[in-house]
Amino acid sequence: MKIDKSKTFAIIPVSKFLDAKTRLSPTLTELERENLLKSMLKDVITVLKDVVREVVVISSDVDVLNFVKDMGVVSLEEEGATDLNGALMQAMAWCSSHCSNVIVVPSDVPLIKPGHVQALLKMGETFDMVIAPAKGGGTNALLCPSKEFQMKFGECSFFEHINEAKSHGMSYGIYDSFYMSLDVNTAEDLGEIMIHGSGTEAKKFLKNLGLCVKSNHGSERLHVKRGA
């Protein structure tokens, strides 16, 4: 059965704010990393709310759930000690009672736009599953049925999700987009937000920190630092 966009919910899994983006610690303080995640989460929620029927945020962090409570989303608290995929399966179980399809988007895909989500949903009219790859073999968006599909986020999850679709005899489409491929783990990723994140809360936040970006010809293409 192909995707019906009128019956699609979005799921955003969110880690604890205090654990936010530790790999960025050479560039940002703990509080700055937390506020960056909040900015990116706002951007992702805003985009998804414009396109899908309902947005569901799941987290084990009460601070996260309090942060989103006035954003017009459904907030679910994780039950028990679980990993990312366990949390997502809990959200899938809740969604399966309300919708036929879900689109899973991490909270750190800062360049996402409504047109990207609309394109994914359009592809869902042809394919049973649609996936947007992240840099490095991960998954930055996954559109699939809300039942009988196992979440495989983690190492090389792009290929794991394709294998999951194949195991169910499902057709799949790949939405390959530079903007959708960016998740945030390094200072260079911050540079991409500074260059390409026009109109986003994430870019506004980084600019307010006084960060600037310059092209670089070394091991990294972009060099990010504070000040001019």
C-alpha positions as CSV (number, residue, x, y, z in Angstrom):
1,M,0.0,0.0,0.0
2,K,1.4,3.4,-1.0
3,I,1.7,6.3,1.3
4,D,-1.3,8.5,2.0
5,K,0.0,11.9,3.0
6,S,-3.3,12.9,4.6
7,K,-2.8,10.0,7.1
8,T,0.9,10.7,7.9
9,F,2.3,11.7,11.3
10,A,5.9,12.9,11.9
11,I,8.0,11.5,14.7
12,I,11.0,13.5,16.1
13,P,13.1,11.6,18.6
14,V,15.0,14.0,20.9
15,S,17.9,13.1,23.2
16,K,18.5,14.8,26.6
17,F,19.4,18.4,26.3
18,L,22.3,17.9,28.7
19,D,23.8,15.3,26.3
20,A,23.4,17.5,23.3
21,K,26.1,17.3,20.6
22,T,29.1,16.6,22.8
23,R,31.3,16.3,19.7
24,L,30.9,20.0,19.3
25,S,32.5,20.7,22.7
26,P,35.8,22.1,21.2
27,T,33.6,24.8,19.5
28,L,30.6,25.4,21.7
29,T,30.0,25.4,25.5
30,E,27.5,23.0,27.1
31,L,24.9,25.7,27.3
32,E,25.5,26.7,23.7
33,R,25.2,23.1,22.5
34,E,21.9,22.8,24.4
35,N,20.5,26.0,22.8
36,L,21.7,24.9,19.4
37,L,19.7,21.7,19.7
38,K,16.7,23.7,20.8
39,S,17.0,26.0,17.8
40,M,17.3,23.0,15.4
41,L,14.3,21.3,17.1
42,K,12.2,24.4,16.6
43,D,13.2,24.5,12.9
44,V,12.3,20.8,12.3
45,I,9.0,21.1,14.2
46,T,8.0,24.3,12.2
47,V,8.8,22.6,8.9
48,L,6.9,19.4,9.6
49,K,3.9,21.1,11.1
50,D,3.4,22.9,7.8
51,V,3.2,19.6,5.9
52,V,2.0,16.6,7.9
53,R,-1.2,16.0,9.9
54,E,0.5,15.7,13.3
55,V,4.0,16.0,14.8
56,V,5.0,13.7,17.7
57,V,8.0,14.4,19.8
58,I,9.4,11.5,21.9
59,S,12.1,11.9,24.6
60,S,13.1,10.6,28.0
61,D,14.0,14.1,29.0
62,V,11.3,16.0,30.9
63,D,13.0,19.3,30.0
64,V,12.6,18.4,26.3
65,L,8.9,17.6,26.7
66,N,8.3,20.9,28.6
67,F,10.2,22.8,25.9
68,V,7.8,21.6,23.2
69,K,4.5,21.6,25.1
70,D,3.4,24.9,23.7
71,M,4.5,24.1,20.1
72,G,1.3,22.3,19.0
73,V,2.9,18.9,19.0
74,V,2.1,15.6,20.7
75,S,4.7,14.9,23.4
76,L,5.5,11.3,24.4
77,E,7.7,10.3,27.3
78,E,9.8,7.2,26.7
79,E,8.8,4.3,28.9
80,G,11.6,2.4,30.6
81,A,15.3,2.3,29.7
82,T,15.6,2.0,26.0
83,D,17.7,3.1,23.0
84,L,16.8,5.3,20.1
85,N,15.1,2.5,18.1
86,G,13.2,1.4,21.2
87,A,11.9,4.9,21.7
88,L,10.9,5.2,18.1
89,M,9.1,1.9,18.2
90,Q,7.1,3.2,21.2
91,A,6.2,6.3,19.2
92,M,5.3,4.1,16.2
93,A,3.0,2.0,18.4
94,W,1.2,5.2,19.5
95,C,1.0,6.5,16.0
96,S,-0.3,3.2,14.6
97,S,-3.6,3.8,16.4
98,H,-4.0,7.2,14.7
99,C,-2.4,7.1,11.3
100,S,-1.3,4.7,8.6
101,N,2.1,6.2,7.9
102,V,4.9,8.0,9.7
103,I,7.9,10.1,8.7
104,V,10.8,10.0,11.1
105,V,13.1,13.0,11.2
106,P,15.9,13.5,13.7
107,S,16.0,16.8,15.6
108,D,19.3,17.9,14.1
109,V,18.5,18.2,10.4
110,P,18.7,22.0,10.3
111,L,18.4,22.6,6.5
112,I,15.1,20.8,6.1
113,K,12.4,22.8,4.2
114,P,8.7,22.1,3.6
115,G,9.5,21.4,0.0
116,H,11.8,18.5,1.0
117,V,9.0,16.9,3.1
118,Q,6.5,17.5,0.3
119,A,8.8,15.8,-2.1
120,L,9.2,12.8,0.2
121,L,5.5,12.5,0.5
122,K,5.0,12.8,-3.2
123,M,7.5,9.9,-3.7
124,G,5.4,8.0,-1.1
125,E,2.6,7.9,-3.6
126,T,4.8,5.6,-5.7
127,F,6.9,3.7,-3.1
128,D,6.0,1.9,0.1
129,M,9.0,3.4,1.8
130,V,11.1,6.6,1.1
131,I,14.4,7.3,2.7
132,A,16.7,10.4,2.7
133,P,20.3,9.4,3.4
134,A,22.6,11.3,5.8
135,K,26.2,11.9,5.2
136,G,28.2,8.8,6.3
137,G,25.5,6.2,5.7
138,G,22.9,7.3,8.2
139,T,19.2,8.2,7.8
140,N,17.9,11.7,8.0
141,A,14.3,11.0,7.0
142,L,12.3,7.8,6.8
143,L,8.8,7.6,5.4
144,C,7.2,4.2,6.1
145,P,4.0,2.4,7.3
146,S,3.3,2.9,11.0
147,K,3.0,-0.8,11.6
148,E,5.2,-3.8,11.0
149,F,8.4,-1.8,10.2
150,Q,11.4,-2.0,12.5
151,M,13.5,1.1,13.2
152,K,17.2,0.5,12.4
153,F,18.8,3.8,13.3
154,G,22.5,3.6,14.1
155,E,25.6,2.7,12.1
156,C,24.9,2.6,8.4
157,S,21.2,2.8,9.1
158,F,20.5,3.9,5.5
159,F,21.3,0.4,4.3
160,E,19.7,-1.3,7.3
161,H,16.4,0.5,6.5
162,I,16.6,-0.6,2.9
163,N,17.2,-4.2,4.0
164,E,14.2,-3.9,6.3
165,A,12.0,-2.8,3.4
166,K,13.3,-5.6,1.3
167,S,12.5,-8.1,4.0
168,H,8.9,-7.1,3.8
169,G,8.8,-7.1,0.1
170,M,8.3,-3.3,0.1
171,S,9.2,-1.0,-2.8
172,Y,11.5,1.9,-1.8
173,G,12.6,5.2,-3.1
174,I,15.7,7.3,-2.2
175,Y,15.4,11.0,-1.8
176,D,18.9,12.2,-2.3
177,S,19.3,15.9,-1.2
178,F,22.3,17.8,0.0
179,Y,20.1,19.8,2.4
180,M,18.5,16.7,3.9
181,S,21.9,14.9,4.2
182,L,23.2,17.4,6.8
183,D,23.0,16.5,10.4
184,V,25.2,18.3,12.9
185,N,28.2,16.6,14.6
186,T,31.2,18.8,13.7
187,A,32.3,22.4,13.5
188,E,32.2,22.1,9.7
189,D,28.5,21.2,9.9
190,L,28.0,24.5,11.8
191,G,29.6,26.2,8.8
192,E,27.1,24.6,6.5
193,I,24.3,26.0,8.6
194,M,25.9,29.5,8.4
195,I,26.1,29.2,4.6
196,H,22.9,27.4,3.7
197,G,20.6,27.9,6.7
198,S,18.9,31.2,5.6
199,G,15.8,31.9,7.7
200,T,16.5,29.2,10.3
201,E,16.6,29.5,14.1
202,A,19.8,27.6,14.0
203,K,21.6,30.1,11.8
204,K,20.3,33.0,13.8
205,F,21.6,31.4,17.0
206,L,25.0,30.7,15.6
207,K,25.3,34.3,14.2
208,N,24.3,35.6,17.6
209,L,27.3,33.7,19.1
210,G,29.6,35.6,16.8
211,L,30.6,32.6,14.8
212,C,31.9,33.1,11.3
213,V,32.8,30.7,8.5
214,K,35.5,30.7,5.9
215,S,36.4,28.3,3.1
216,N,39.4,26.2,3.9
217,H,41.7,24.1,1.7
218,G,42.9,21.8,4.5
219,S,41.3,18.5,5.7
220,E,38.0,20.3,6.3
221,R,36.3,22.4,3.6
222,L,35.0,25.0,6.1
223,H,36.7,26.7,9.0
224,V,34.5,28.0,11.8
225,K,35.6,30.4,14.5
226,R,34.4,33.2,16.7
227,G,34.9,36.7,15.5
228,A,35.8,38.1,12.1
